[in-house]
């Protein structure tokens, strides 16, 4: 037993190790992250199970078109306690066995069976639309987190360079102070700027770790320090050439949540028809085969002759029955009215969603256009800031510039890098949002 236990534990450990090592020392691109998320994310799996659940609902509703077959058996025993007057054979001590096989088929039910089946089919379409919406939502979240991670990494790289430059500035300031070529206040200023830069670098590194953790959570894979994410803020290599009208047309054609709401309206319309069907009669055909055995405790007499009164009958019967519920306290009426109101609510939800989509399209297009302009301007600012810092550094080494002017040039370069990275991130986030708003999984503007 001990050996078997050790083997089992070892096997489980090896399987877990193999699962983790599958991602070890791996570089993941954005597209690979999306594919892993679509494969492993619990929300996507849950949506898929709801589609499977609705498929079983179709089969369940379809079974109502078929006849039902049932079997029954009963046993009854009568023991007479007291009797007076003429003998009644129904109350003589006896035992009765009845077996029956019954076939029932609903011929008409006010179209309730058909509408229930149609509703189940529409519900599957709705669940499939919900599944597609969950996928596009997950893709948006993965893209946004991935781009934020790329921006955080570039911020760390820029902050690291800033710290190194400030260390050099502090060393230079200290050397000038020792030679009595600069006041001590400039050394203190360099120390403060370096401490602030190191604090900022620490925060940026933590932000990288947070974004990595969020990305692992979205992909639903174990966190690993060895996994690297390959990419940058240059993922989109072409401009986004489209108009609000084209985006709106794509949204109407592709948005899964709009399709889901429309399918919900179709389901409510079926519910209305089902409620109306309750006003109509139900016609049902029944065919049964019965076997009855009646055993009397005592024999009977015909004149002076003793006879066996036991009786055994096997017979079948067939018939058609009509059931009409003439009054149900208004239940069917109120059920219909409730569904009518639900349909009106869904129509208003569609109008609200369409208004939101229109507003989001125009907002994101403006954000995209603004980000494109900012990328161009901040790119020029980065080049100018680097040239300015290089010039000030040469002037400082030549003894012309001062420590404050060099630190000011460094601060300008840091701000320029941060603004440029933020502009590129805003562009990528707006691009990803537009893809989600228009209901597209892939960006047709990608090279």
N, C-alpha and C positions, 0 to 999 in steps of 0.2 A: 504493500500500500504506500509506504514512504517513497519507494522508487517511482511509482506511478505519479505521485503528487509532485515530485521534483521534476519529472519529465513534462508534466502539464504546465507548471510554472515557467519552465525554461522555454517551452513552445510559445506561450503567451508573450513572454519577454522578447523573444526573437521576432514575433510578428509585429509588436509595437515598435521595435527598433527598425524593422524594415520599413514600416509606414513612415516613420520620421525621417529615415535616411533617404526616402524617395524625394524629399524636398531639400536635402542637405546640399550645401555649396551650389545652389541653383540661382540663376538669374531669371527673373520674371519680367516680361514686358507688360505693357498695359493690356494688350489683347489676351495674353496668357492669364493675367489676373481675372479678366472678365470671364473667360472660359471656365476657370476654376470656380469662380463664384456661382456661375449658372449651373455648374454641376453639383456643388456641395452646399450652397446656402440653404438653411432650413426653411426660409420663407418660400423659396422656389420649390422645394420638395413638398411643402404643405400645399401649395397651389396645385401641384401635379396630383396629389392625393385627392384633392377636391374634384378634379376633373374625373378621376377614376370613380369616385363616389357618385358623381352625377351619371356616369355611364351605367352603374348598377341601378340607379333610379329609373333610367329608361327601361331596363329589363324588367324591373318591378312593375312599372306601369303597363308594359306590354302584356304581362301575364293576365291582366284583367280582361283581355279580349278572348282568352281561352276559357273553356268550361272548367268547373271545379268538380272533383270527385271526392266523396267522403264516405266513410264507413262508420257504422255505429252498432252497438250491442247493448241490450238491456235485460235485466232480470228483475222479476217482481214476485213476491210471495204473499199469499193471503192466508191467514189463520183466523177462522171464525170464532168469535168469543161468545156471541149470543145470537140466536135467530128465533123468530116466531112467524107464523103465517106460512104462506106457500113458499116452497123452496125456490130461490133465485140462484141459478148456476154461476152467476158472476161473483157470488160471495161464498161459494163452497171452498173449503180448503184446497188451495191450488198453488202451482208454480208456473210462471210464464217466462219463456225465453224468446227474445226477438232480435234478429240480426237483419241489417239492411245495408244496401249499397246504393248511394244516391249520386246522380249526375245532374249538375245544375249549369245552365247557360243563360247569362243575361242577354236578352235580345234587344232591349232598348232601355237607356237610362238617361234620356235627355241630353245626349252627347257628352255626358260627364266623363265617360271612360276615354273617349277620343281626345277631349280637351286636356285631361290629366296626362295622357301620353304625350301630346304635343307640348305641354308645359315642361315635361321632363326633358324633352329634346332641346327646348329653348334654354333651359337651365344649364345644360351641358355647354351650349354655345357661350353662355354668360361666364361660366367658370373658366372656359378656355380664354376668353377675353381678359378675365382677372389674372390668369396665369401670365399672359403676355404683358399686362401692365406691371406685374411684379418683376418681370425680367427687365423691362425698360427702366423701372425705378432702381433696381439693383445696379444696372449698368451705369446710371447717372451717379449713384453714390460711390461706386468703385472709381469711376473717372475723376470725380471731384476730389476724393481722398488721395488718389494717385498723384494728381497734379499738385495738390497741396503738399504732398510729401516731396515731390520734385522741387517745389519752390523752397521748402524748408531746407533741403539739402544744399541748394544754391545759396541760401541765406547763411548757412553754416560755413560754406566755403568762403564767402565774402567776409564774414565776421572773423574767420581764422586769419585771413590776410590782413584784416584791420588790426587784429591783436599783434601780429608780427611787426607791422609797420609802427605801431605805437610803442612796442618794446624798443625798437631801434631809435625812435624819437626820444624815449626816456633816457636811453643810454647816451644819446648825443647831448641832451639837456644836462645830464649829470656831469658829462665831461666838460661842457662849456662852463658849468657852474664852478667846477673845481679849478678851472683856469681863470675864474673871475671874469668870464666873458658874457655871463648871463645871470640874472637874478635868481634866487632860490624859488621865487614864486612860480617861475616857468617850469621848474622841476616838479613842483607840487601840481601844477596844472596838467603836466604830462602823466603823473601818477594817477590823478583822478580820471582822466580820459581812458587810461589803460584799464583801471579797475572797472569802469563802466562798460568798456568793451568786453572784458572777460565775463562780466555778469550777463551781458546780452548774449554772448556766445553760449554760455551754459543754458540759458533759457531756450535758445534756438536748437541746441542739441536735444533737449527734452522734448521739444515740439516734434522733432524728427521721430523720436521713439514713440510718441503718442500717435502720430499718423501711421507709423508702421503697425502698431497694435490695432488701430481701426481697420487697416487694410486686411490684416490677418483675420479679424473678426468677420468682415464682409465675405471673405473667401471661405471661411469656416475650415481653416487648416491650422495645425498647431503652430504656435509662435516659434520662430527660429532665428537666432542671431546670424546664422550662416546664409540665409536667403537674402539676396540683393535684388533691388528693383531697378531695372534697366530702362532708362528713358530720360526725359528732361522736359523743359518748357518749350521745346521745338517740335512737339508731336504733330501739330497741324502745320502743314507746309504750304497750303494754298489758302487763298482768301475765301471768305464765305459769301458767295455771290447769289443772293436771293432777295426777294421782296416780301413784304408782309402778306401780300395776297397769295404768293406761292407757299409761304409757311402755313397760312390758314388752310389752304387746300390740302396740304400734306397732313395737317392735324386732323381735319375732318375725315380724311381717308384712312389714317393710320392709328389715331388715338384709341387705345384699347379701353380706357375708362369711359369714353363716349359710347363705344360699342356695348360695353357692359350695361350702362344705363338704359340704352335702347332695348337690350334684351330683357332687362328687368321690367320695362314697360310691356313688352310682349308677354311676359309671364303674368303680369297683373291682368292683362286683357283676357288671358286664359282663365284666371281665377274668377273674373267677372262672368264669363260664360259658364263656368262650373257652378257658380252660385245661382245663375238663372236656371240651370238645368235641374236644380232642386225643386222648382215649381212643377216639373213634369213627372208623369208616372214612370214607374220601373216595370218593365215586362220581363218575366223570367220563365224559362222552360225547365221543368224538372222531370227526370226519369229515375225511377227507383226499382230495385229488386229486393223483396222482403222474404224472410223466412221466420215463421212464428210457430212455437211449440208450446202447447198448453197441457200441463200435467195436473190432473185432479188427484187429491190424496185418497179418495175412495171411489170405488166403482159405482156406476149408476144402475138403475133397473128400468127395464121396459116390460111392464106387466110384472110377471114373476121371474123374468130372466135377467141375470146380472150381465151388464154390458160395460165395455171399456169406454169411458167418456173422453179420454185424452184426444187431443186434436193437433194435427201438424199441417200447416198451410205454407206453401211457397207460391208467391205471386209477384207480379210487377204492375206498376202503374205509371202513367205519363200524363202530364198536364201543363197548362200555361197559366201563370198567375200574374195579376196586375196589382201593383201596390201604388197608391197615390196619397202622399202626405198632404192633406188639405189645409192643415194649420200647424205651424211650428213656433208660434209665438213671435213671428217676424224675424226669426234667425236668418233665413236665407236673404231676406230683404236687406237687413242691416249688414250682412256679409258682403252683398253686392255693393252697397253704398260705401262701405269701408274700402273696398278695392278701387272704386272710382276715385275716391279721395287720394288713395295711394298713387294712382296713375297721375293725377294732377300734380302731386308733390314731385314725382320723378320728372315730369316735364319741366317744372321750375328748376330742378337740380341741373337738368341739361342746359337750360338757358344760363344759369349761373356759371356752370363750368365753361360754356362757350365764351361768356364774357371774360372769365379769368384767362382763358387761353389767348384770346385776342389781346388783352392787356399785357400778358407775359411775353407774347411774341414781340410786340412793339418795344417793351422795356428791354428785353435781351438784345434786340437788334441795335437799339441805341447804346446799350452797354458795350456791345461788340464793336460798334463804330468808334465809340469813345476809346476803348482799349487799343484799337489799331492806331489811333492818333497818338495815344500816350506811349505806345511802344516806340513809335518813330521819334517822338520828342525826347523820351528818356534815354533812348539809345544814343542820341546826339549828346545828351547831358552826361552820360557815362564817359564817352570819349573825351569830352571837354574837361570833366572832373579829373580824369586820369592824367591828361596832359598838364592840367593846372597843378596837380600834386607833384608830378615829375619835375616841373619847372621850379616849384617852391623848394623841392628837395635839393635841386642843384644850387639854387640861390642860397639855401641854408648852409650847404657844405662850403660855399664860397664866402660865407660870412656876411651875406647881404640880407637874407631873410631872417626872421626870428622864429623861436619855438611856437608862439601863438599863431603866426601865419601858417606854419607847417601843419599844426594841429587843425586849423580851420580848413586847410585844403583836404586833410584826411577826412574830416567830418563831412565835407561836401561830397567827396567820393563815396563815402558810406551811404549817404542819403540817395545819391544818384543810383547806386547799385540796388538799394532797397526799392526805390520807386520803379526801376526798370523791371525787377523781378515781380513786383506786385501787378504791374500793367500786363505782363505776360500771363500771370496766373488769372487775372480777371478775364483776359481774352479766352483762355482755355475753358474757364468755368462757364462763361457766356455761351461758348460754342457747344459745350456739353449740354447745357440747359436747353438750348434751341433744339438740339437733337431729341431730347426728351419731350419737349413741348410739342414738337411736330410728330411724335410717335415713331421715330426712326431708331432702329438698333444700330445701324451703320451710317456713318457720315459720308454722303455721296460726294462731298468736296475733298475727301482725303485722296492723296496720291497713292 
